Amino acid sequence: MNPTIRDVAELAGVHPSTVSRVINDDSRISEKTKNKVLLIIKKLGYTPNAIARGLKTKRTYTLGMLIPDITNPFFA
C-alpha cells in the first residue's frame, strides 16, 4: 500500500497539514522541519495521489478527444 500524508506526518512527528505545506512549498515552515519531512517523504517513496488532488482542487488537467474512426490511419 502506498504511503499517505498521515504516514509521513506520523514518522516526522508533525501534523498532516504541515506535511501538506511542505509539499506545496509554504514559506511558513522552518527549514529544519522542511528538511526532516522531505527526508521522510523520500525514504517512504511518497507521491501525491493525483485523483485525490483532483477531487480537492476540482481540476484534473485531463484532456478528452473525440475521434470519429479509430481505425483510420489519419488519426494514428
mmCIF file of the N, C-alpha and C atoms, coordinates in Angstrom:
data_MODEL
# 
_entry.id   MODEL 
# 
loop_
_atom_site.group_PDB 
_atom_site.id 
_atom_site.type_symbol 
_atom_site.label_atom_id 
_atom_site.label_alt_id 
_atom_site.label_comp_id 
_atom_site.label_asym_id 
_atom_site.label_entity_id 
_atom_site.label_seq_id 
_atom_site.pdbx_PDB_ins_code 
_atom_site.Cartn_x 
_atom_site.Cartn_y 
_atom_site.Cartn_z 
_atom_site.occupancy 
_atom_site.B_iso_or_equiv 
_atom_site.pdbx_formal_charge 
_atom_site.auth_seq_id 
_atom_site.auth_comp_id 
_atom_site.auth_asym_id 
_atom_site.auth_atom_id 
_atom_site.pdbx_PDB_model_num 
ATOM 1   N N  . MET A 1 1  ? 0.838   -1.181 0.000   1.00 0.00 ? 1  MET A N  1 
ATOM 2   C CA . MET A 1 1  ? 0.000   0.000  0.000   1.00 0.00 ? 1  MET A CA 1 
ATOM 3   C C  . MET A 1 1  ? 0.888   1.252  0.000   1.00 0.00 ? 1  MET A C  1 
ATOM 4   N N  . ASN A 1 2  ? 0.492   2.245  -0.745  1.00 0.00 ? 2  ASN A N  1 
ATOM 5   C CA . ASN A 1 2  ? 1.271   3.477  -0.864  1.00 0.00 ? 2  ASN A CA 1 
ATOM 6   C C  . ASN A 1 2  ? 1.208   4.289  0.426   1.00 0.00 ? 2  ASN A C  1 
ATOM 7   N N  . PRO A 1 3  ? 2.318   4.939  0.790   1.00 0.00 ? 3  PRO A N  1 
ATOM 8   C CA . PRO A 1 3  ? 2.308   5.775  1.995   1.00 0.00 ? 3  PRO A CA 1 
ATOM 9   C C  . PRO A 1 3  ? 1.430   7.011  1.794   1.00 0.00 ? 3  PRO A C  1 
ATOM 10  N N  . THR A 1 4  ? 0.829   7.483  2.873   1.00 0.00 ? 4  THR A N  1 
ATOM 11  C CA . THR A 1 4  ? -0.046  8.653  2.830   1.00 0.00 ? 4  THR A CA 1 
ATOM 12  C C  . THR A 1 4  ? 0.611   9.818  3.560   1.00 0.00 ? 4  THR A C  1 
ATOM 13  N N  . ILE A 1 5  ? -0.020  10.978 3.466   1.00 0.00 ? 5  ILE A N  1 
ATOM 14  C CA . ILE A 1 5  ? 0.462   12.152 4.194   1.00 0.00 ? 5  ILE A CA 1 
ATOM 15  C C  . ILE A 1 5  ? 0.475   11.855 5.690   1.00 0.00 ? 5  ILE A C  1 
ATOM 16  N N  . ARG A 1 6  ? -0.518  11.121 6.151   1.00 0.00 ? 6  ARG A N  1 
ATOM 17  C CA . ARG A 1 6  ? -0.580  10.778 7.582   1.00 0.00 ? 6  ARG A CA 1 
ATOM 18  C C  . ARG A 1 6  ? 0.609   9.918  8.000   1.00 0.00 ? 6  ARG A C  1 
ATOM 19  N N  . ASP A 1 7  ? 1.013   8.985  7.139   1.00 0.00 ? 7  ASP A N  1 
ATOM 20  C CA . ASP A 1 7  ? 2.180   8.150  7.442   1.00 0.00 ? 7  ASP A CA 1 
ATOM 21  C C  . ASP A 1 7  ? 3.437   9.012  7.573   1.00 0.00 ? 7  ASP A C  1 
ATOM 22  N N  . VAL A 1 8  ? 3.599   9.934  6.642   1.00 0.00 ? 8  VAL A N  1 
ATOM 23  C CA . VAL A 1 8  ? 4.761   10.831 6.662   1.00 0.00 ? 8  VAL A CA 1 
ATOM 24  C C  . VAL A 1 8  ? 4.724   11.690 7.926   1.00 0.00 ? 8  VAL A C  1 
ATOM 25  N N  . ALA A 1 9  ? 3.549   12.235 8.245   1.00 0.00 ? 9  ALA A N  1 
ATOM 26  C CA . ALA A 1 9  ? 3.405   13.096 9.420   1.00 0.00 ? 9  ALA A CA 1 
ATOM 27  C C  . ALA A 1 9  ? 3.721   12.345 10.705  1.00 0.00 ? 9  ALA A C  1 
ATOM 28  N N  . GLU A 1 10 ? 3.253   11.111 10.789  1.00 0.00 ? 10 GLU A N  1 
ATOM 29  C CA . GLU A 1 10 ? 3.492   10.295 11.980  1.00 0.00 ? 10 GLU A CA 1 
ATOM 30  C C  . GLU A 1 10 ? 4.991   10.081 12.207  1.00 0.00 ? 10 GLU A C  1 
ATOM 31  N N  . LEU A 1 11 ? 5.692   9.710  11.149  1.00 0.00 ? 11 LEU A N  1 
ATOM 32  C CA . LEU A 1 11 ? 7.133   9.471  11.276  1.00 0.00 ? 11 LEU A CA 1 
ATOM 33  C C  . LEU A 1 11 ? 7.916   10.754 11.554  1.00 0.00 ? 11 LEU A C  1 
ATOM 34  N N  . ALA A 1 12 ? 7.440   11.870 11.012  1.00 0.00 ? 12 ALA A N  1 
ATOM 35  C CA . ALA A 1 12 ? 8.139   13.143 11.200  1.00 0.00 ? 12 ALA A CA 1 
ATOM 36  C C  . ALA A 1 12 ? 7.772   13.808 12.520  1.00 0.00 ? 12 ALA A C  1 
ATOM 37  N N  . GLY A 1 13 ? 6.692   13.349 13.138  1.00 0.00 ? 13 GLY A N  1 
ATOM 38  C CA . GLY A 1 13 ? 6.249   13.956 14.392  1.00 0.00 ? 13 GLY A CA 1 
ATOM 39  C C  . GLY A 1 13 ? 5.606   15.311 14.199  1.00 0.00 ? 13 GLY A C  1 
ATOM 40  N N  . VAL A 1 14 ? 4.936   15.478 13.056  1.00 0.00 ? 14 VAL A N  1 
ATOM 41  C CA . VAL A 1 14 ? 4.253   16.736 12.755  1.00 0.00 ? 14 VAL A CA 1 
ATOM 42  C C  . VAL A 1 14 ? 2.811   16.440 12.356  1.00 0.00 ? 14 VAL A C  1 
ATOM 43  N N  . HIS A 1 15 ? 2.029   17.480 12.196  1.00 0.00 ? 15 HIS A N  1 
ATOM 44  C CA . HIS A 1 15 ? 0.637   17.345 11.774  1.00 0.00 ? 15 HIS A CA 1 
ATOM 45  C C  . HIS A 1 15 ? 0.585   17.136 10.260  1.00 0.00 ? 15 HIS A C  1 
ATOM 46  N N  . PRO A 1 16 ? -0.414  16.398 9.759   1.00 0.00 ? 16 PRO A N  1 
ATOM 47  C CA . PRO A 1 16 ? -0.528  16.210 8.304   1.00 0.00 ? 16 PRO A CA 1 
ATOM 48  C C  . PRO A 1 16 ? -0.591  17.524 7.518   1.00 0.00 ? 16 PRO A C  1 
ATOM 49  N N  . SER A 1 17 ? -1.158  18.571 8.113   1.00 0.00 ? 17 SER A N  1 
ATOM 50  C CA . SER A 1 17 ? -1.206  19.858 7.400   1.00 0.00 ? 17 SER A CA 1 
ATOM 51  C C  . SER A 1 17 ? 0.198   20.427 7.199   1.00 0.00 ? 17 SER A C  1 
ATOM 52  N N  . THR A 1 18 ? 1.105   20.129 8.122   1.00 0.00 ? 18 THR A N  1 
ATOM 53  C CA . THR A 1 18 ? 2.495   20.570 7.968   1.00 0.00 ? 18 THR A CA 1 
ATOM 54  C C  . THR A 1 18 ? 3.142   19.861 6.788   1.00 0.00 ? 18 THR A C  1 
ATOM 55  N N  . VAL A 1 19 ? 2.866   18.577 6.645   1.00 0.00 ? 19 VAL A N  1 
ATOM 56  C CA . VAL A 1 19 ? 3.393   17.820 5.503   1.00 0.00 ? 19 VAL A CA 1 
ATOM 57  C C  . VAL A 1 19 ? 2.847   18.415 4.208   1.00 0.00 ? 19 VAL A C  1 
ATOM 58  N N  . SER A 1 20 ? 1.561   18.725 4.194   1.00 0.00 ? 20 SER A N  1 
ATOM 59  C CA . SER A 1 20 ? 0.949   19.331 3.012   1.00 0.00 ? 20 SER A CA 1 
ATOM 60  C C  . SER A 1 20 ? 1.608   20.663 2.681   1.00 0.00 ? 20 SER A C  1 
ATOM 61  N N  . ARG A 1 21 ? 1.886   21.452 3.700   1.00 0.00 ? 21 ARG A N  1 
ATOM 62  C CA . ARG A 1 21 ? 2.540   22.746 3.474   1.00 0.00 ? 21 ARG A CA 1 
ATOM 63  C C  . ARG A 1 21 ? 3.951   22.581 2.930   1.00 0.00 ? 21 ARG A C  1 
ATOM 64  N N  . VAL A 1 22 ? 4.649   21.557 3.396   1.00 0.00 ? 22 VAL A N  1 
ATOM 65  C CA . VAL A 1 22 ? 5.996   21.284 2.871   1.00 0.00 ? 22 VAL A CA 1 
ATOM 66  C C  . VAL A 1 22 ? 5.905   20.905 1.397   1.00 0.00 ? 22 VAL A C  1 
ATOM 67  N N  . ILE A 1 23 ? 4.958   20.032 1.063   1.00 0.00 ? 23 ILE A N  1 
ATOM 68  C CA . ILE A 1 23 ? 4.788   19.584 -0.323  1.00 0.00 ? 23 ILE A CA 1 
ATOM 69  C C  . ILE A 1 23 ? 4.461   20.764 -1.234  1.00 0.00 ? 23 ILE A C  1 
ATOM 70  N N  . ASN A 1 24 ? 3.636   21.697 -0.730  1.00 0.00 ? 24 ASN A N  1 
ATOM 71  C CA . ASN A 1 24 ? 3.219   22.850 -1.531  1.00 0.00 ? 24 ASN A CA 1 
ATOM 72  C C  . ASN A 1 24 ? 4.151   24.048 -1.372  1.00 0.00 ? 24 ASN A C  1 
ATOM 73  N N  . ASP A 1 25 ? 5.309   23.846 -0.727  1.00 0.00 ? 25 ASP A N  1 
ATOM 74  C CA . ASP A 1 25 ? 6.356   24.858 -0.578  1.00 0.00 ? 25 ASP A CA 1 
ATOM 75  C C  . ASP A 1 25 ? 5.851   26.134 0.095   1.00 0.00 ? 25 ASP A C  1 
ATOM 76  N N  . ASP A 1 26 ? 5.178   25.978 1.230   1.00 0.00 ? 26 ASP A N  1 
ATOM 77  C CA . ASP A 1 26 ? 4.689   27.106 2.019   1.00 0.00 ? 26 ASP A CA 1 
ATOM 78  C C  . ASP A 1 26 ? 5.863   27.725 2.781   1.00 0.00 ? 26 ASP A C  1 
ATOM 79  N N  . SER A 1 27 ? 5.951   29.039 2.774   1.00 0.00 ? 27 SER A N  1 
ATOM 80  C CA . SER A 1 27 ? 7.084   29.727 3.404   1.00 0.00 ? 27 SER A CA 1 
ATOM 81  C C  . SER A 1 27 ? 6.990   29.754 4.931   1.00 0.00 ? 27 SER A C  1 
ATOM 82  N N  . ARG A 1 28 ? 5.854   29.360 5.510   1.00 0.00 ? 28 ARG A N  1 
ATOM 83  C CA . ARG A 1 28 ? 5.682   29.402 6.968   1.00 0.00 ? 28 ARG A CA 1 
ATOM 84  C C  . ARG A 1 28 ? 6.373   28.245 7.693   1.00 0.00 ? 28 ARG A C  1 
ATOM 85  N N  . ILE A 1 29 ? 6.912   27.287 6.959   1.00 0.00 ? 29 ILE A N  1 
ATOM 86  C CA . ILE A 1 29 ? 7.540   26.110 7.561   1.00 0.00 ? 29 ILE A CA 1 
ATOM 87  C C  . ILE A 1 29 ? 9.044   26.349 7.692   1.00 0.00 ? 29 ILE A C  1 
ATOM 88  N N  . SER A 1 30 ? 9.585   26.035 8.874   1.00 0.00 ? 30 SER A N  1 
ATOM 89  C CA . SER A 1 30 ? 11.023  26.235 9.098   1.00 0.00 ? 30 SER A CA 1 
ATOM 90  C C  . SER A 1 30 ? 11.839  25.272 8.238   1.00 0.00 ? 30 SER A C  1 
ATOM 91  N N  . GLU A 1 31 ? 13.065  25.661 7.969   1.00 0.00 ? 31 GLU A N  1 
ATOM 92  C CA . GLU A 1 31 ? 13.957  24.830 7.145   1.00 0.00 ? 31 GLU A CA 1 
ATOM 93  C C  . GLU A 1 31 ? 14.213  23.475 7.802   1.00 0.00 ? 31 GLU A C  1 
ATOM 94  N N  . LYS A 1 32 ? 14.346  23.476 9.121   1.00 0.00 ? 32 LYS A N  1 
ATOM 95  C CA . LYS A 1 32 ? 14.605  22.232 9.849   1.00 0.00 ? 32 LYS A CA 1 
ATOM 96  C C  . LYS A 1 32 ? 13.451  21.248 9.653   1.00 0.00 ? 32 LYS A C  1 
ATOM 97  N N  . THR A 1 33 ? 12.235  21.737 9.838   1.00 0.00 ? 33 THR A N  1 
ATOM 98  C CA . THR A 1 33 ? 11.055  20.881 9.671   1.00 0.00 ? 33 THR A CA 1 
ATOM 99  C C  . THR A 1 33 ? 10.912  20.447 8.224   1.00 0.00 ? 33 THR A C  1 
ATOM 100 N N  . LYS A 1 34 ? 11.124  21.383 7.308   1.00 0.00 ? 34 LYS A N  1 
ATOM 101 C CA . LYS A 1 34 ? 11.005  21.079 5.884   1.00 0.00 ? 34 LYS A CA 1 
ATOM 102 C C  . LYS A 1 34 ? 11.973  19.972 5.483   1.00 0.00 ? 34 LYS A C  1 
ATOM 103 N N  . ASN A 1 35 ? 13.217  20.079 5.926   1.00 0.00 ? 35 ASN A N  1 
ATOM 104 C CA . ASN A 1 35 ? 14.221  19.069 5.585   1.00 0.00 ? 35 ASN A CA 1 
ATOM 105 C C  . ASN A 1 35 ? 13.878  17.708 6.175   1.00 0.00 ? 35 ASN A C  1 
ATOM 106 N N  . LYS A 1 36 ? 13.372  17.702 7.420   1.00 0.00 ? 36 LYS A N  1 
ATOM 107 C CA . LYS A 1 36 ? 13.001  16.449 8.073   1.00 0.00 ? 36 LYS A CA 1 
ATOM 108 C C  . LYS A 1 36 ? 11.861  15.766 7.313   1.00 0.00 ? 36 LYS A C  1 
ATOM 109 N N  . VAL A 1 37 ? 10.839  16.544 6.954   1.00 0.00 ? 37 VAL A N  1 
ATOM 110 C CA . VAL A 1 37 ? 9.686   15.987 6.237   1.00 0.00 ? 37 VAL A CA 1 
ATOM 111 C C  . VAL A 1 37 ? 10.103  15.504 4.851   1.00 0.00 ? 37 VAL A C  1 
ATOM 112 N N  . LEU A 1 38 ? 10.906  16.287 4.140   1.00 0.00 ? 38 LEU A N  1 
ATOM 113 C CA . LEU A 1 38 ? 11.346  15.887 2.799   1.00 0.00 ? 38 LEU A CA 1 
ATOM 114 C C  . LEU A 1 38 ? 12.184  14.612 2.829   1.00 0.00 ? 38 LEU A C  1 
ATOM 115 N N  . LEU A 1 39 ? 12.990  14.454 3.868   1.00 0.00 ? 39 LEU A N  1 
ATOM 116 C CA . LEU A 1 39 ? 13.790  13.244 4.022   1.00 0.00 ? 39 LEU A CA 1 
ATOM 117 C C  . LEU A 1 39 ? 12.888  12.019 4.213   1.00 0.00 ? 39 LEU A C  1 
ATOM 118 N N  . ILE A 1 40 ? 11.860  12.161 5.026   1.00 0.00 ? 40 ILE A N  1 
ATOM 119 C CA . ILE A 1 40 ? 10.934  11.049 5.263   1.00 0.00 ? 40 ILE A CA 1 
ATOM 120 C C  . ILE A 1 40 ? 10.105  10.763 4.014   1.00 0.00 ? 40 ILE A C  1 
ATOM 121 N N  . ILE A 1 41 ? 9.710   11.809 3.289   1.00 0.00 ? 41 ILE A N  1 
ATOM 122 C CA . ILE A 1 41 ? 8.977   11.615 2.030   1.00 0.00 ? 41 ILE A CA 1 
ATOM 123 C C  . ILE A 1 41 ? 9.820   10.786 1.067   1.00 0.00 ? 41 ILE A C  1 
ATOM 124 N N  . LYS A 1 42 ? 11.091  11.130 0.969   1.00 0.00 ? 42 LYS A N  1 
ATOM 125 C CA . LYS A 1 42 ? 11.995  10.398 0.072   1.00 0.00 ? 42 LYS A CA 1 
ATOM 126 C C  . LYS A 1 42 ? 12.192  8.960  0.554   1.00 0.00 ? 42 LYS A C  1 
ATOM 127 N N  . LYS A 1 43 ? 12.362  8.796  1.863   1.00 0.00 ? 43 LYS A N  1 
ATOM 128 C CA . LYS A 1 43 ? 12.581  7.473  2.444   1.00 0.00 ? 43 LYS A CA 1 
ATOM 129 C C  . LYS A 1 43 ? 11.382  6.547  2.205   1.00 0.00 ? 43 LYS A C  1 
ATOM 130 N N  . LEU A 1 44 ? 10.171  7.083  2.378   1.00 0.00 ? 44 LEU A N  1 
ATOM 131 C CA . LEU A 1 44 ? 8.961   6.277  2.194   1.00 0.00 ? 44 LEU A CA 1 
ATOM 132 C C  . LEU A 1 44 ? 8.571   6.118  0.724   1.00 0.00 ? 44 LEU A C  1 
ATOM 133 N N  . GLY A 1 45 ? 9.072   7.012  -0.126  1.00 0.00 ? 45 GLY A N  1 
ATOM 134 C CA . GLY A 1 45 ? 8.683   6.984  -1.533  1.00 0.00 ? 45 GLY A CA 1 
ATOM 135 C C  . GLY A 1 45 ? 7.287   7.544  -1.741  1.00 0.00 ? 45 GLY A C  1 
ATOM 136 N N  . TYR A 1 46 ? 6.926   8.536  -0.917  1.00 0.00 ? 46 TYR A N  1 
ATOM 137 C CA . TYR A 1 46 ? 5.592   9.132  -1.005  1.00 0.00 ? 46 TYR A CA 1 
ATOM 138 C C  . TYR A 1 46 ? 5.445   9.942  -2.287  1.00 0.00 ? 46 TYR A C  1 
ATOM 139 N N  . THR A 1 47 ? 4.317   9.759  -2.966  1.00 0.00 ? 47 THR A N  1 
ATOM 140 C CA . THR A 1 47 ? 3.947   10.604 -4.102  1.00 0.00 ? 47 THR A CA 1 
ATOM 141 C C  . THR A 1 47 ? 2.491   11.006 -3.921  1.00 0.00 ? 47 THR A C  1 
ATOM 142 N N  . PRO A 1 48 ? 2.155   12.266 -4.191  1.00 0.00 ? 48 PRO A N  1 
ATOM 143 C CA . PRO A 1 48 ? 0.770   12.705 -4.029  1.00 0.00 ? 48 PRO A CA 1 
ATOM 144 C C  . PRO A 1 48 ? -0.168  11.923 -4.943  1.00 0.00 ? 48 PRO A C  1 
ATOM 145 N N  . ASN A 1 49 ? -1.354  11.634 -4.441  1.00 0.00 ? 49 ASN A N  1 
ATOM 146 C CA . ASN A 1 49 ? -2.365  10.921 -5.201  1.00 0.00 ? 49 ASN A CA 1 
ATOM 147 C C  . ASN A 1 49 ? -3.051  11.911 -6.143  1.00 0.00 ? 49 ASN A C  1 
ATOM 148 N N  . ALA A 1 50 ? -2.884  11.728 -7.439  1.00 0.00 ? 50 ALA A N  1 
ATOM 149 C CA . ALA A 1 50 ? -3.428  12.661 -8.435  1.00 0.00 ? 50 ALA A CA 1 
ATOM 150 C C  . ALA A 1 50 ? -4.953  12.696 -8.406  1.00 0.00 ? 50 ALA A C  1 
ATOM 151 N N  . ILE A 1 51 ? -5.581  11.572 -8.142  1.00 0.00 ? 51 ILE A N  1 
ATOM 152 C CA . ILE A 1 51 ? -7.047  11.525 -8.100  1.00 0.00 ? 51 ILE A CA 1 
ATOM 153 C C  . ILE A 1 51 ? -7.560  12.317 -6.900  1.00 0.00 ? 51 ILE A C  1 
ATOM 154 N N  . ALA A 1 52 ? -6.948  12.109 -5.744  1.00 0.00 ? 52 ALA A N  1 
ATOM 155 C CA . ALA A 1 52 ? -7.363  12.839 -4.544  1.00 0.00 ? 52 ALA A CA 1 
ATOM 156 C C  . ALA A 1 52 ? -7.141  14.339 -4.715  1.00 0.00 ? 52 ALA A C  1 
ATOM 157 N N  . ARG A 1 53 ? -6.015  14.691 -5.304  1.00 0.00 ? 53 ARG A N  1 
ATOM 158 C CA . ARG A 1 53 ? -5.727  16.110 -5.524  1.00 0.00 ? 53 ARG A CA 1 
ATOM 159 C C  . ARG A 1 53 ? -6.751  16.722 -6.484  1.00 0.00 ? 53 ARG A C  1 
ATOM 160 N N  . GLY A 1 54 ? -7.124  15.974 -7.519  1.00 0.00 ? 54 GLY A N  1 
ATOM 161 C CA . GLY A 1 54 ? -8.126  16.455 -8.461  1.00 0.00 ? 54 GLY A CA 1 
ATOM 162 C C  . GLY A 1 54 ? -9.481  16.660 -7.811  1.00 0.00 ? 54 GLY A C  1 
ATOM 163 N N  . LEU A 1 55 ? -9.852  15.759 -6.897  1.00 0.00 ? 55 LEU A N  1 
ATOM 164 C CA . LEU A 1 55 ? -11.119 15.910 -6.184  1.00 0.00 ? 55 LEU A CA 1 
ATOM 165 C C  . LEU A 1 55 ? -11.103 17.146 -5.293  1.00 0.00 ? 55 LEU A C  1 
ATOM 166 N N  . LYS A 1 56 ? -9.993  17.384 -4.646  1.00 0.00 ? 56 LYS A N  1 
ATOM 167 C CA . LYS A 1 56 ? -9.888  18.521 -3.730  1.00 0.00 ? 56 LYS A CA 1 
ATOM 168 C C  . LYS A 1 56 ? -9.859  19.851 -4.479  1.00 0.00 ? 56 LYS A C  1 
ATOM 169 N N  . THR A 1 57 ? -9.070  19.921 -5.553  1.00 0.00 ? 57 THR A N  1 
ATOM 170 C CA . THR A 1 57 ? -8.911  21.184 -6.280  1.00 0.00 ? 57 THR A CA 1 
ATOM 171 C C  . THR A 1 57 ? -9.953  21.381 -7.371  1.00 0.00 ? 57 THR A C  1 
ATOM 172 N N  . LYS A 1 58 ? -10.716 20.329 -7.660  1.00 0.00 ? 58 LYS A N  1 
ATOM 173 C CA . LYS A 1 58 ? -11.722 20.347 -8.735  1.00 0.00 ? 58 LYS A CA 1 
ATOM 174 C C  . LYS A 1 58 ? -11.092 20.613 -10.103 1.00 0.00 ? 58 LYS A C  1 
ATOM 175 N N  . ARG A 1 59 ? -9.826  20.197 -10.248 1.00 0.00 ? 59 ARG A N  1 
ATOM 176 C CA . ARG A 1 59 ? -9.110  20.281 -11.527 1.00 0.00 ? 59 ARG A CA 1 
ATOM 177 C C  . ARG A 1 59 ? -8.336  18.993 -11.720 1.00 0.00 ? 59 ARG A C  1 
ATOM 178 N N  . THR A 1 60 ? -8.529  18.361 -12.865 1.00 0.00 ? 60 THR A N  1 
ATOM 179 C CA . THR A 1 60 ? -7.825  17.104 -13.107 1.00 0.00 ? 60 THR A CA 1 
ATOM 180 C C  . THR A 1 60 ? -6.757  17.237 -14.183 1.00 0.00 ? 60 THR A C  1 
ATOM 181 N N  . TYR A 1 61 ? -6.779  18.319 -14.924 1.00 0.00 ? 61 TYR A N  1 
ATOM 182 C CA . TYR A 1 61 ? -5.834  18.526 -16.022 1.00 0.00 ? 61 TYR A CA 1 
ATOM 183 C C  . TYR A 1 61 ? -5.879  17.348 -17.000 1.00 0.00 ? 61 TYR A C  1 
ATOM 184 N N  . THR A 1 62 ? -7.092  16.879 -17.263 1.00 0.00 ? 62 THR A N  1 
ATOM 185 C CA . THR A 1 62 ? -7.301  15.782 -18.198 1.00 0.00 ? 62 THR A CA 1 
ATOM 186 C C  . THR A 1 62 ? -7.867  16.347 -19.491 1.00 0.00 ? 62 THR A C  1 
ATOM 187 N N  . LEU A 1 63 ? -7.446  15.782 -20.585 1.00 0.00 ? 63 LEU A N  1 
ATOM 188 C CA . LEU A 1 63 ? -7.893  16.229 -21.891 1.00 0.00 ? 63 LEU A CA 1 
ATOM 189 C C  . LEU A 1 63 ? -8.653  15.097 -22.558 1.00 0.00 ? 63 LEU A C  1 
ATOM 190 N N  . GLY A 1 64 ? -9.832  15.392 -23.061 1.00 0.00 ? 64 GLY A N  1 
ATOM 191 C CA . GLY A 1 64 ? -10.615 14.382 -23.766 1.00 0.00 ? 64 GLY A CA 1 
ATOM 192 C C  . GLY A 1 64 ? -10.608 14.664 -25.260 1.00 0.00 ? 64 GLY A C  1 
ATOM 193 N N  . MET A 1 65 ? -10.608 13.600 -26.054 1.00 0.00 ? 65 MET A N  1 
ATOM 194 C CA . MET A 1 65 ? -10.629 13.758 -27.510 1.00 0.00 ? 65 MET A CA 1 
ATOM 195 C C  . MET A 1 65 ? -11.691 12.844 -28.096 1.00 0.00 ? 65 MET A C  1 
ATOM 196 N N  . LEU A 1 66 ? -12.410 13.354 -29.057 1.00 0.00 ? 66 LEU A N  1 
ATOM 197 C CA . LEU A 1 66 ? -13.384 12.552 -29.782 1.00 0.00 ? 66 LEU A CA 1 
ATOM 198 C C  . LEU A 1 66 ? -12.817 12.266 -31.166 1.00 0.00 ? 66 LEU A C  1 
ATOM 199 N N  . ILE A 1 67 ? -12.678 11.002 -31.479 1.00 0.00 ? 67 ILE A N  1 
ATOM 200 C CA . ILE A 1 67 ? -12.125 10.586 -32.765 1.00 0.00 ? 67 ILE A CA 1 
ATOM 201 C C  . ILE A 1 67 ? -13.211 9.804  -33.493 1.00 0.00 ? 67 ILE A C  1 
ATOM 202 N N  . PRO A 1 68 ? -13.570 10.242 -34.704 1.00 0.00 ? 68 PRO A N  1 
ATOM 203 C CA . PRO A 1 68 ? -14.678 9.601  -35.409 1.00 0.00 ? 68 PRO A CA 1 
ATOM 204 C C  . PRO A 1 68 ? -14.396 8.152  -35.826 1.00 0.00 ? 68 PRO A C  1 
ATOM 205 N N  . ASP A 1 69 ? -13.163 7.849  -36.198 1.00 0.00 ? 69 ASP A N  1 
ATOM 206 C CA . ASP A 1 69 ? -12.858 6.494  -36.661 1.00 0.00 ? 69 ASP A CA 1 
ATOM 207 C C  . ASP A 1 69 ? -11.450 6.129  -36.216 1.00 0.00 ? 69 ASP A C  1 
ATOM 208 N N  . ILE A 1 70 ? -11.359 5.315  -35.199 1.00 0.00 ? 70 ILE A N  1 
ATOM 209 C CA . ILE A 1 70 ? -10.061 4.971  -34.623 1.00 0.00 ? 70 ILE A CA 1 
ATOM 210 C C  . ILE A 1 70 ? -9.210  4.113  -35.561 1.00 0.00 ? 70 ILE A C  1 
ATOM 211 N N  . THR A 1 71 ? -9.830  3.452  -36.517 1.00 0.00 ? 71 THR A N  1 
ATOM 212 C CA . THR A 1 71 ? -9.077  2.599  -37.448 1.00 0.00 ? 71 THR A CA 1 
ATOM 213 C C  . THR A 1 71 ? -8.497  3.385  -38.616 1.00 0.00 ? 71 THR A C  1 
ATOM 214 N N  . ASN A 1 72 ? -8.877  4.635  -38.775 1.00 0.00 ? 72 ASN A N  1 
ATOM 215 C CA . ASN A 1 72 ? -8.378  5.475  -39.856 1.00 0.00 ? 72 ASN A CA 1 
ATOM 216 C C  . ASN A 1 72 ? -6.923  5.865  -39.560 1.00 0.00 ? 72 ASN A C  1 
ATOM 217 N N  . PRO A 1 73 ? -5.982  5.597  -40.490 1.00 0.00 ? 73 PRO A N  1 
ATOM 218 C CA . PRO A 1 73 ? -4.568  5.922  -40.274 1.00 0.00 ? 73 PRO A CA 1 
ATOM 219 C C  . PRO A 1 73 ? -4.315  7.416  -40.048 1.00 0.00 ? 73 PRO A C  1 
ATOM 220 N N  . PHE A 1 74 ? -5.225  8.259  -40.489 1.00 0.00 ? 74 PHE A N  1 
ATOM 221 C CA . PHE A 1 74 ? -5.074  9.695  -40.303 1.00 0.00 ? 74 PHE A CA 1 
ATOM 222 C C  . PHE A 1 74 ? -4.989  10.056 -38.813 1.00 0.00 ? 74 PHE A C  1 
ATOM 223 N N  . PHE A 1 75 ? -5.681  9.303  -37.977 1.00 0.00 ? 75 PHE A N  1 
ATOM 224 C CA . PHE A 1 75 ? -5.728  9.598  -36.544 1.00 0.00 ? 75 PHE A CA 1 
ATOM 225 C C  . PHE A 1 75 ? -4.670  8.844  -35.749 1.00 0.00 ? 75 PHE A C  1 
ATOM 226 N N  . ALA A 1 76 ? -3.798  8.123  -36.427 1.00 0.00 ? 76 ALA A N  1 
ATOM 227 C CA . ALA A 1 76 ? -2.778  7.328  -35.728 1.00 0.00 ? 76 ALA A CA 1 
ATOM 228 C C  . ALA A 1 76 ? -1.661  8.187  -35.206 1.00 0.00 ? 76 ALA A C  1 
# 
